[in-house]
Amino acid sequence: MRIAFVSTYPPIECGIATYTRFLTDALREKQIEVYIISHYGGQGKNVFSAFDYEDRDLSYKIFDMIIRLSPDLVHVQHEFNLFGRQCGVSIIPLYLQLKMTRIPCVTTLHSVYKNNSNEHKIIFSSILSYSDKIIVHENYQKEALISEIETVMDREEKIEVIPHGAREISPIPGAKDVLGVDSDTKLVLMIGYFSPYKNFEKIIDLWPEVVRRYKGKVLLLVAGKMRTIAYLEYRNLLFERINSSPARDHIKVIRGQISQRSFDTIVSAADVVVLPYKKISQSGIFCHCMSFGKPVVTSQNPTMASIFSQYRAGLMSKNDQEYVNNILALLRDERLYMELSKNALRYVKERISWNIIANRHLAIYKELVEPSVLEVSTIWMD
């Protein structure tokens, strides 16, 4: 079976790029022939850079490459800012071309929220109409599409819920030494691209109270960079908060390009990860933390509420005092820490390992591709 992905791809810096790499690697381990039609800059095995973010004709460039590759199915990784202006409306003609040529199409919608904007609803409506299957990562996202998008109507069976995947991986030994942090120092981490919805400033502002109450050796590590110049003002705000913090001697910043190995080292070194997001559809950072068995302190949101109701792998915080109390609880209570850490690893193994996620995708692909005039089992060849 030959699958053509439409997605950004490493070394492009993007969460969707990383997601696609891990998913396609897992599918290749199952002997699936995978090609990636990427934005300019994507590199790797069977990766074809065919279009750029602002190309008005990106759908036609993608479709031309699809025809050359002759896949059995096309899988689009959708994020609004990946396909140009006006919420990425330029991708919509691709769906019409695929429908006209009867090439099955699956779309993963990576950014679905409750109370979607009118512009987003228009895009979703077209994608839902012309995709053969839709994948979202959380149940509340499916519910939002059903309740908010008129074109779903009686076709909600199109929508499948498949969580974001995670690796089964061991922490990197001596990670604190690599970062120049004493082994007996507790390390609290915030990591990711700097943007206002990450809400990193909240924890920076609360950090002096954590330091005062903990009384031991503790360090806040802020690791990240801007994805675009659009968030320059926000990044500068964070740095100003750090510079003026009474606890600035207990804060360090990692800036610049963070490779996968560096990312893994940073997360391995952390004792606790804090994700104080204002808005989230799903979090690749969260899944990476679960891979290393790192308990998280998060905001209250539907994604975390759903996961923690099944696997208590972290603590949710509804106000400033709960953030402080939850961070301190994980720093002080070894029994609680180990319980949440074990739950995180169990969550990965039982629910979101890339092997499990790849199998669920493969079941969808076979459902869409295998039906034919043949009434016998099909053997797929590379």
C-alpha positions in Angstrom: 0.0 0.0 0.0 1.4 3.4 -1.0 0.4 6.4 1.1 1.2 10.0 0.2 1.3 12.4 3.1 0.8 16.2 2.6 2.6 17.8 5.5 5.4 20.0 6.7 8.4 17.8 7.5 11.8 18.1 9.3 14.2 19.8 9.4 11.4 22.4 9.2 10.7 23.5 12.8 7.0 22.6 13.4 5.1 20.3 15.7 3.2 18.9 12.7 6.5 18.1 11.0 7.7 16.1 14.0 4.3 14.4 14.3 4.4 13.3 10.6 8.0 12.0 10.9 7.2 9.8 13.9 3.9 8.5 12.3 5.5 7.7 8.9 8.4 6.0 10.6 6.0 3.8 12.5 4.1 3.0 9.3 7.3 2.1 7.5 8.1 -0.4 10.2 4.8 -2.1 9.1 6.1 -2.3 5.5 3.8 0.5 4.3 5.3 2.5 1.4 5.2 6.2 2.5 5.9 9.4 0.6 5.7 12.9 2.0 4.8 15.9 -0.2 6.2 18.7 1.9 6.7 22.5 2.0 10.0 23.6 0.6 12.7 22.7 3.1 11.4 19.2 4.0 14.1 16.5 3.6 14.5 12.8 4.1 13.5 9.4 2.6 10.8 9.8 0.0 10.3 13.4 0.9 9.4 15.7 -2.1 9.5 19.5 -1.4 6.8 20.7 -3.8 5.2 24.0 -2.5 5.6 26.9 -0.1 3.3 28.3 2.6 2.2 31.4 0.6 1.8 29.7 -2.8 -1.6 30.7 -4.2 -1.5 27.6 -6.4 -0.2 25.2 -3.7 -3.1 22.8 -4.3 -2.2 22.3 -7.9 1.5 21.8 -7.1 0.6 19.2 -4.5 -1.8 17.4 -6.9 0.8 17.3 -9.7 3.1 15.5 -7.3 0.4 13.2 -6.2 -0.3 12.1 -9.8 3.4 11.4 -10.3 3.6 9.2 -7.2 0.3 7.4 -7.9 -0.6 6.7 -4.3 -3.4 4.4 -3.1 -4.5 7.1 -0.6 -3.6 10.7 0.4 -3.3 11.8 4.0 -3.3 15.5 4.7 -2.0 16.8 8.0 -4.0 20.0 8.4 -3.1 23.1 10.4 -4.5 26.5 9.4 -1.1 28.3 9.1 0.4 25.6 6.9 -1.5 26.5 3.7 -1.3 30.2 3.3 -3.6 33.2 3.8 -7.2 33.3 4.9 -6.9 30.4 7.2 -5.3 28.2 4.5 -8.2 28.3 2.0 -5.7 27.6 -0.8 -5.7 23.9 0.2 -9.4 23.4 -0.6 -9.0 22.9 -4.4 -6.8 19.8 -3.6 -9.8 18.1 -2.1 -11.9 18.7 -5.1 -9.2 17.3 -7.4 -8.8 14.2 -5.3 -12.6 13.6 -5.3 -12.7 14.0 -9.0 -9.9 11.5 -9.6 -11.4 9.1 -6.9 -8.2 9.0 -4.8 -9.2 8.3 -1.2 -8.3 11.1 1.2 -7.9 11.2 4.9 -7.4 14.5 6.8 -6.0 14.9 10.3 -7.3 18.1 11.8 -4.7 19.2 14.4 -6.4 22.4 15.6 -10.1 22.0 16.5 -11.4 23.9 19.5 -14.8 24.5 21.0 -16.5 27.7 19.6 -14.5 27.7 16.4 -14.4 31.0 14.4 -16.6 31.5 11.4 -13.6 31.4 9.1 -12.4 28.1 10.6 -15.9 26.6 10.3 -15.9 27.4 6.5 -12.6 25.6 6.0 -13.7 22.7 8.2 -17.0 22.4 6.3 -15.2 21.9 2.9 -12.7 19.5 4.4 -15.4 17.4 6.0 -17.4 17.3 2.8 -14.6 16.0 0.6 -12.5 13.9 2.9 -13.3 10.2 3.1 -12.2 10.1 6.8 -11.4 12.8 9.4 -9.0 12.2 12.3 -9.0 14.3 15.4 -7.0 13.8 18.6 -9.6 14.3 21.3 -13.3 13.4 21.8 -14.2 17.0 22.6 -12.9 17.9 19.1 -15.2 15.4 17.4 -18.1 16.8 19.5 -17.2 20.3 18.5 -17.3 19.4 14.8 -20.6 17.6 15.1 -22.2 20.5 17.0 -20.7 23.4 15.1 -20.3 22.3 11.5 -23.5 22.0 9.5 -22.0 19.8 6.8 -21.3 17.0 9.3 -25.1 16.2 9.5 -25.5 12.5 9.4 -21.8 11.8 8.4 -20.3 11.9 11.9 -19.1 8.3 11.2 -16.5 9.9 9.1 -14.7 11.3 12.2 -12.3 9.1 14.1 -10.6 10.0 17.3 -6.9 8.9 17.4 -4.7 10.4 20.1 -1.3 12.1 19.4 1.3 9.4 19.5 4.4 9.1 21.8 7.6 7.2 21.7 8.6 4.4 24.1 12.0 5.6 25.1 14.4 5.7 28.0 15.6 8.9 29.6 19.1 10.1 28.6 21.6 9.3 31.4 23.5 12.2 33.0 21.1 14.7 31.4 21.5 17.3 34.2 25.3 17.1 33.9 25.0 17.9 30.2 23.0 21.0 31.1 25.4 22.0 33.8 22.9 21.5 36.6 23.8 19.9 39.9 22.3 16.4 40.3 20.7 17.4 43.6 18.9 20.4 42.1 15.2 20.0 41.3 14.5 21.2 37.8 11.1 22.6 36.7 10.8 22.9 33.0 8.7 25.0 30.5 9.6 24.2 26.9 8.2 25.0 23.5 7.9 27.9 21.0 7.3 31.3 22.6 3.7 32.4 21.9 1.1 34.1 24.1 -1.2 31.0 24.4 1.6 29.1 26.1 1.2 31.5 29.1 4.8 31.0 30.3 4.8 34.4 32.0 2.4 33.0 34.7 4.9 30.6 36.0 7.7 33.1 35.8 5.6 35.5 38.0 4.8 32.7 40.5 8.4 31.4 40.6 9.6 33.5 43.6 6.9 32.0 45.8 7.9 28.5 44.7 11.5 29.2 45.6 10.6 30.8 48.9 8.4 27.9 50.0 10.5 25.0 48.7 13.7 26.2 50.5 15.8 23.6 48.7 17.9 23.8 45.5 15.4 24.4 42.7 15.7 25.8 39.2 13.2 27.0 36.6 14.4 26.2 33.1 12.7 28.0 30.2 13.6 26.4 26.9 12.4 27.7 23.5 12.6 30.2 20.7 10.3 32.2 18.4 8.8 30.4 15.4 8.3 33.7 13.6 9.0 37.4 14.3 5.3 37.8 15.0 5.9 36.8 18.7 9.0 39.0 19.2 7.1 41.3 21.6 5.9 38.3 23.6 9.4 36.8 23.8 10.8 40.2 25.0 8.0 40.3 27.6 9.1 37.0 29.0 12.8 38.0 29.1 11.9 41.3 30.9 9.9 39.3 33.5 12.9 37.0 34.0 15.3 39.9 34.3 13.2 41.7 36.9 12.2 38.6 38.9 13.3 38.5 42.5 14.1 34.8 41.8 16.2 35.4 38.7 19.1 33.5 40.2 16.9 30.5 40.2 15.9 30.8 36.5 17.9 29.7 33.4 17.0 30.1 29.7 17.9 27.8 26.8 17.6 29.6 23.5 18.1 28.7 19.8 17.7 25.6 17.7 16.8 22.6 19.8 17.5 19.3 17.9 15.6 16.1 18.8 18.6 14.9 20.8 18.8 18.2 22.7 15.1 18.2 23.3 15.3 14.7 24.7 18.2 15.7 27.0 16.3 18.7 28.3 13.2 16.7 29.1 15.3 13.9 30.6 16.9 16.4 33.0 13.6 17.8 34.2 11.9 16.7 37.4 8.6 18.4 36.7 7.2 20.0 33.5 4.7 22.8 33.6 2.3 23.5 30.7 0.2 26.5 31.8 -1.5 26.8 28.3 -4.4 29.2 27.8 -5.5 27.3 24.7 -4.7 23.8 23.5 -6.2 21.3 21.0 -3.5 18.7 21.7 0.1 18.9 22.9 3.0 17.1 21.3 5.1 18.5 24.2 2.8 16.7 26.7 3.2 13.4 24.8 7.0 13.7 24.8 6.9 14.3 28.5 4.8 11.2 29.0 7.4 9.2 27.0 10.0 10.0 29.7 7.6 9.5 32.6 7.7 13.1 33.6 4.7 14.3 35.7 3.2 17.6 34.4 1.4 20.5 36.0 -1.2 21.9 33.6 -4.0 24.4 33.2 -7.5 23.1 33.3 -8.6 22.3 29.8 -10.6 19.5 28.0 -7.6 17.7 26.7 -5.9 17.2 30.0 -9.2 16.6 31.8 -9.9 13.7 29.4 -6.5 12.1 29.8 -6.2 12.5 33.6 -9.7 11.0 34.1 -8.2 7.7 32.7 -4.5 8.0 33.6 -3.6 10.4 36.4 -0.2 11.5 35.0 -0.2 15.1 36.3 -2.0 17.7 38.2 -4.4 20.4 36.8 -4.4 23.9 38.2 -7.4 26.3 38.1 -5.7 29.3 39.7 -2.3 30.7 40.7 -2.2 29.1 44.2 -2.9 25.7 42.7 0.0 26.0 40.3 2.3 26.8 43.2 0.9 24.0 45.4 1.0 21.4 42.6 4.6 22.2 41.7 5.6 22.0 45.3 3.7 18.7 45.8 5.6 17.1 43.0 8.9 18.4 44.2 8.3 17.2 47.8 6.2 14.1 47.7 8.2 11.3 46.2 5.4 8.8 46.5 3.0 11.0 44.5 5.7 11.7 42.0 6.4 8.0 41.3 2.7 7.3 41.1 2.2 9.9 38.4 5.4 8.9 36.6 4.3 5.3 36.4 0.9 6.4 35.1 2.5 8.5 32.4 4.6 5.5 31.2 1.5 3.2 31.3 -0.5 5.8 29.3 2.1 5.7 26.6 2.4 1.9 26.5 -1.3 1.2 26.6 -2.8 4.0 24.6 -0.5 6.2 22.6 2.7 4.4 21.6 3.5 5.1 17.9 3.0 1.4 17.2 -0.6 1.6 18.5 -1.3 4.8 16.6 0.2 3.5 13.4 -2.1 0.4 13.6 -5.1 2.5 14.0 -4.2 4.6 11.0 -3.5 1.4 9.0 -7.0 0.1 9.8 -8.5 3.3 8.3 -6.4 3.1 5.2 -7.4 -0.5 4.5 -11.0 0.3 5.0 -10.8 3.0 2.3 -8.5 1.3 -0.2 -9.3 -2.4 -0.1 -13.0 -2.4 -1.1 -13.1 -3.4 -4.8 -14.7 -5.8 -7.2 -12.5 -8.5 -5.9 -14.1 -10.8 -3.3 -10.9 -12.3 -2.1 -8.2 -11.2 0.3 -5.7 -8.8 -1.1 -1.9 -9.1 -0.9 -0.2 -5.7 -0.9 3.2 -5.4 -2.6 5.7 -2.6 -2.2 
